[in-house]
Amino acid sequence: MISLLRGFRHRRVSLPRKVAWATVPPYHGPHLLLGRVRLDVGACVVADGEHPAFASVRRSLAAALATPQGLLAQLDAYRGEASELTVEHDPFGRHRDDEVTAGDDRERIVLRPPFTRFLHFLVRELRPQHVLECGTGYGESSLHMLAALEHLHHGHLHTIELDATRRRLALEAVDRFFPQTRRLTSVEGSFADALAGVVAAAAPLDLVFEDGPHTPDVTLDVFEQVVDAVRPGGLMIFDDVQHEMGNQPAWAKIRSDPRVAASLEINARFGICARAGGTATP
């Protein structure tokens, strides 16, 4: 409690870099109430069970809430090159009938800090051999995870993206920051068409990050395609588990699946679960 009260000014406590383990409504700003005083915090986490890997999650989350330095500051500031290229698919994987530039599309779908920094520090904590990203987008999460792998001189990132324009711009961003990297394999295609082959080539998986359309059918299909290839104790992360498109039922089924040992939910957005014991698909 002393740490929560540190910095108290004029009956308001602002804690942008603290971590609180509490419940918040979906998509609302995380906060706690101390009497009539509202405490704004950096992250709120709901735990369903416990797992040794969650210690790495906690440390990574705390690190992500600190002010970035060096390369991470550059990645945080990066907003891509202005592009008049058009995208063929909307954020839910459907083919577009209208014409939308990549610049406009990017503002709607890009994953921003501190979530990207969290992925960076989690990769550094876990030291994974094989990371799978489902949904490259414009490469913000790829860049942060790749930066961690380059820092470790270890591991490989496998990433899948449906839209050719998004993938092209993501790879241009990778070339900008990591022109000599050999730690990335990028595949263009839908999860339905490409995921099985990527999983077979990359298994056993140590870390999976799913950032697709956020609809329950796609989320559950990704889970079913990857879970048996994740090594025991490996982590699976699902973005937007409380998305307005109705992703909550999918997340509820994933959390209750017997192949999941325990789960966490960060800011009613990131769902993280640990693979239960057993043998991952070789």
C-alpha positions as CSV (number, residue, x, y, z in Angstrom):
1,M,0.0,0.0,0.0
2,I,2.9,2.4,0.7
3,S,4.0,2.0,-2.9
4,L,0.5,2.9,-4.1
5,L,0.5,6.0,-2.0
6,R,3.9,7.2,-3.1
7,G,3.5,10.4,-5.3
8,F,0.2,11.4,-3.7
9,R,-0.7,14.9,-4.8
10,H,-3.9,16.9,-4.2
11,R,-6.0,13.8,-3.4
12,R,-5.0,12.1,-6.7
13,V,-2.5,9.4,-7.3
14,S,-1.1,8.9,-10.8
15,L,0.8,5.6,-11.2
16,P,1.5,5.2,-14.9
17,R,4.4,2.8,-14.2
18,K,3.0,0.7,-11.4
19,V,1.5,-2.7,-11.8
20,A,-1.7,-3.5,-10.0
21,W,-3.3,-7.0,-10.0
22,A,-7.1,-6.2,-10.1
23,T,-10.2,-6.4,-12.3
24,V,-11.3,-3.7,-14.6
25,P,-14.3,-3.7,-17.0
26,P,-13.5,-4.5,-20.6
27,Y,-11.9,-1.7,-22.6
28,H,-12.0,0.8,-19.7
29,G,-9.0,2.5,-18.3
30,P,-7.4,0.4,-15.5
31,H,-7.9,2.0,-12.0
32,L,-8.3,1.2,-8.4
33,L,-10.3,3.1,-5.7
34,L,-8.9,3.9,-2.3
35,G,-11.8,5.3,-0.5
36,R,-12.9,8.1,-2.7
37,V,-9.5,8.5,-4.3
38,R,-9.1,7.1,-7.8
39,L,-5.7,5.5,-8.5
40,D,-4.7,5.3,-12.1
41,V,-2.3,2.4,-12.7
42,G,-0.4,1.0,-15.6
43,A,-1.9,-2.5,-15.8
44,C,-4.6,-4.6,-14.3
45,V,-4.3,-8.4,-14.4
46,V,-6.8,-11.1,-13.6
47,A,-5.3,-14.5,-12.9
48,D,-7.1,-17.8,-13.3
49,G,-4.7,-20.2,-11.6
50,E,-0.9,-19.9,-11.3
51,H,2.0,-21.1,-13.3
52,P,5.8,-20.6,-13.0
53,A,6.0,-18.8,-16.4
54,F,3.7,-16.1,-15.0
55,A,6.7,-14.7,-13.0
56,S,8.2,-13.8,-16.4
57,V,5.0,-12.2,-17.4
58,R,4.9,-10.0,-14.3
59,R,8.5,-8.9,-14.8
60,S,8.0,-8.2,-18.5
61,L,4.9,-6.2,-17.8
62,A,6.7,-4.1,-15.2
63,A,9.5,-3.5,-17.6
64,A,7.1,-2.5,-20.4
65,L,5.6,0.2,-18.3
66,A,9.0,2.0,-17.8
67,T,10.2,4.7,-20.1
68,P,11.8,3.1,-23.2
69,Q,15.4,3.7,-24.0
70,G,17.6,3.2,-27.1
71,L,16.2,0.9,-29.8
72,L,12.9,0.5,-27.9
73,A,12.4,4.3,-28.0
74,Q,13.1,4.3,-31.7
75,L,10.6,1.5,-32.3
76,D,8.0,3.3,-30.1
77,A,8.4,6.4,-32.2
78,Y,8.2,4.6,-35.5
79,R,5.0,5.1,-37.4
80,G,5.9,3.7,-40.8
81,E,6.5,5.5,-44.1
82,A,3.6,7.4,-45.6
83,S,2.1,5.1,-48.1
84,E,-0.7,5.4,-50.7
85,L,-0.7,1.7,-51.3
86,T,-4.1,0.2,-50.7
87,V,-5.0,-2.8,-48.6
88,E,-7.2,-5.6,-49.9
89,H,-8.6,-6.8,-46.5
90,D,-10.4,-5.2,-43.6
91,P,-9.2,-5.8,-40.0
92,F,-11.4,-8.9,-39.8
93,G,-9.9,-10.6,-42.8
94,R,-12.7,-9.9,-45.2
95,H,-12.0,-8.6,-48.8
96,R,-12.6,-4.9,-49.1
97,D,-15.0,-3.4,-51.6
98,D,-13.8,0.1,-51.0
99,E,-10.4,1.6,-51.4
100,V,-8.4,2.3,-48.2
101,T,-4.8,3.4,-48.1
102,A,-2.3,1.6,-45.9
103,G,-1.8,4.9,-44.0
104,D,-5.4,5.1,-42.9
105,D,-5.7,1.3,-42.3
106,R,-2.6,1.4,-40.1
107,E,-4.1,3.9,-37.7
108,R,-7.0,1.5,-37.0
109,I,-5.2,-1.8,-36.5
110,V,-1.7,-1.1,-35.3
111,L,-0.6,-2.5,-31.9
112,R,1.0,0.2,-29.8
113,P,3.0,0.4,-26.6
114,P,3.0,-0.7,-23.9
115,F,1.7,-4.0,-25.4
116,T,4.5,-4.1,-28.0
117,R,7.2,-3.5,-25.3
118,F,5.6,-6.2,-23.2
119,L,6.1,-8.7,-26.0
120,H,9.7,-7.6,-26.3
121,F,10.6,-8.1,-22.7
122,L,8.6,-11.4,-22.5
123,V,10.7,-12.8,-25.4
124,R,13.9,-11.7,-23.6
125,E,12.6,-13.4,-20.4
126,L,11.6,-16.7,-22.0
127,R,14.5,-17.0,-24.5
128,P,12.3,-19.0,-26.9
129,Q,13.7,-21.0,-29.8
130,H,10.5,-20.7,-31.9
131,V,8.0,-17.8,-31.7
132,L,4.8,-17.9,-33.9
133,E,2.9,-14.7,-34.7
134,C,-0.5,-15.0,-36.3
135,G,-1.2,-11.6,-37.9
136,T,1.9,-9.5,-38.8
137,G,-0.1,-6.4,-39.5
138,Y,2.4,-3.5,-40.1
139,G,5.1,-5.2,-38.1
140,E,5.0,-3.4,-34.7
141,S,4.9,-6.5,-32.6
142,S,7.2,-8.3,-35.0
143,L,9.8,-5.6,-34.7
144,H,9.7,-5.7,-30.9
145,M,10.0,-9.5,-30.7
146,L,12.7,-9.5,-33.3
147,A,14.6,-6.9,-31.4
148,A,14.6,-9.2,-28.4
149,L,15.7,-12.2,-30.4
150,E,18.6,-10.2,-31.9
151,H,19.5,-9.0,-28.4
152,L,19.6,-12.7,-27.3
153,H,21.4,-13.9,-30.5
154,H,18.9,-16.8,-30.2
155,G,15.6,-17.9,-31.6
156,H,13.4,-17.4,-34.6
157,L,10.2,-15.6,-35.4
158,H,7.6,-17.1,-37.7
159,T,4.9,-14.7,-38.8
160,I,1.8,-14.9,-41.0
161,E,-0.1,-12.1,-42.7
162,L,-3.1,-12.3,-45.0
163,D,-2.8,-8.9,-46.7
164,A,0.0,-8.4,-49.2
165,T,0.3,-4.6,-48.6
166,R,0.6,-5.0,-44.8
167,R,3.1,-7.7,-45.1
168,R,5.2,-5.7,-47.7
169,L,5.3,-2.7,-45.4
170,A,6.1,-4.8,-42.4
171,L,9.1,-6.4,-44.2
172,E,10.2,-2.9,-45.2
173,A,10.2,-1.9,-41.5
174,V,12.2,-5.0,-40.6
175,D,14.8,-4.1,-43.3
176,R,15.0,-0.6,-41.9
177,F,15.8,-1.8,-38.3
178,F,17.3,-5.2,-38.9
179,P,18.7,-5.3,-42.4
180,Q,20.9,-8.4,-41.8
181,T,18.5,-10.5,-39.7
182,R,18.1,-14.2,-40.3
183,R,15.7,-14.7,-37.5
184,L,12.5,-14.0,-39.4
185,T,10.3,-16.1,-41.6
186,S,7.4,-14.3,-43.1
187,V,4.5,-16.1,-44.8
188,E,1.7,-14.5,-46.8
189,G,-1.7,-16.2,-46.5
190,S,-4.8,-16.8,-44.4
191,F,-4.6,-18.7,-41.2
192,A,-6.8,-21.4,-42.8
193,D,-4.4,-21.9,-45.7
194,A,-1.0,-21.2,-44.2
195,L,-1.0,-21.8,-40.4
196,A,-0.8,-25.6,-40.5
197,G,2.3,-25.6,-42.6
198,V,4.0,-23.0,-40.5
199,V,3.2,-24.8,-37.3
200,A,4.5,-28.1,-38.7
201,A,7.8,-26.4,-39.7
202,A,8.3,-24.5,-36.5
203,A,7.2,-26.9,-33.8
204,P,7.7,-27.3,-31.0
205,L,6.6,-23.7,-30.3
206,D,7.7,-21.8,-27.2
207,L,5.6,-18.7,-27.6
208,V,2.5,-18.0,-29.8
209,F,1.0,-14.5,-30.3
210,E,-2.4,-14.4,-32.0
211,D,-3.4,-11.0,-33.3
212,G,-5.9,-11.9,-36.0
213,P,-9.5,-10.8,-36.7
214,H,-10.6,-11.2,-33.1
215,T,-13.7,-13.2,-33.9
216,P,-14.5,-16.3,-31.9
217,D,-14.4,-18.7,-34.8
218,V,-10.9,-17.6,-36.0
219,T,-9.5,-17.4,-32.4
220,L,-10.7,-20.9,-31.6
221,D,-9.4,-22.3,-34.9
222,V,-6.0,-20.8,-34.3
223,F,-5.9,-22.2,-30.7
224,E,-6.8,-25.7,-32.0
225,Q,-4.1,-25.6,-34.7
226,V,-1.3,-24.5,-32.4
227,V,-2.0,-25.8,-28.9
228,D,-0.7,-29.3,-29.5
229,A,2.5,-27.9,-31.0
230,V,3.3,-25.7,-28.0
231,R,5.8,-27.3,-25.6
232,P,4.6,-27.9,-22.0
233,G,5.0,-24.7,-20.2
234,G,5.0,-22.6,-23.4
235,L,2.8,-19.5,-23.5
236,M,0.0,-18.6,-25.9
237,I,-1.1,-15.0,-26.1
238,F,-4.4,-13.8,-27.7
239,D,-5.0,-10.2,-28.4
240,D,-8.4,-8.5,-27.9
241,V,-10.0,-11.3,-25.9
242,Q,-12.8,-8.9,-24.9
243,H,-13.2,-7.5,-28.4
244,E,-16.6,-6.0,-29.5
245,M,-16.8,-8.6,-32.2
246,G,-17.6,-11.2,-29.5
247,N,-14.3,-12.8,-28.7
248,Q,-15.3,-13.5,-25.1
249,P,-16.8,-17.0,-25.7
250,A,-13.7,-18.1,-27.5
251,W,-11.4,-16.9,-24.7
252,A,-13.7,-18.7,-22.1
253,K,-13.3,-22.0,-24.0
254,I,-9.6,-21.6,-24.3
255,R,-9.1,-20.8,-20.6
256,S,-11.2,-23.9,-19.6
257,D,-9.5,-26.3,-22.1
258,P,-7.6,-29.1,-20.3
259,R,-4.5,-28.4,-22.3
260,V,-4.3,-25.0,-20.6
261,A,-2.7,-25.1,-17.1
262,A,-3.5,-21.5,-16.1
263,S,-4.3,-18.1,-17.6
264,L,-4.0,-14.4,-17.1
265,E,-5.9,-11.4,-18.6
266,I,-4.1,-8.0,-18.9
267,N,-6.3,-4.9,-19.1
268,A,-9.2,-7.0,-20.4
269,R,-7.2,-7.2,-23.6
270,F,-4.3,-9.7,-23.7
271,G,-5.2,-13.2,-22.7
272,I,-2.2,-15.3,-21.8
273,C,-2.3,-19.1,-21.1
274,A,0.3,-21.6,-20.3
275,R,0.4,-25.0,-22.0
276,A,-0.3,-27.9,-19.6
277,G,2.1,-30.7,-19.2
278,G,2.5,-33.4,-21.8
279,T,4.5,-33.8,-25.0
280,A,4.4,-31.1,-27.7
281,T,4.1,-32.3,-31.3
282,P,7.7,-32.8,-32.6
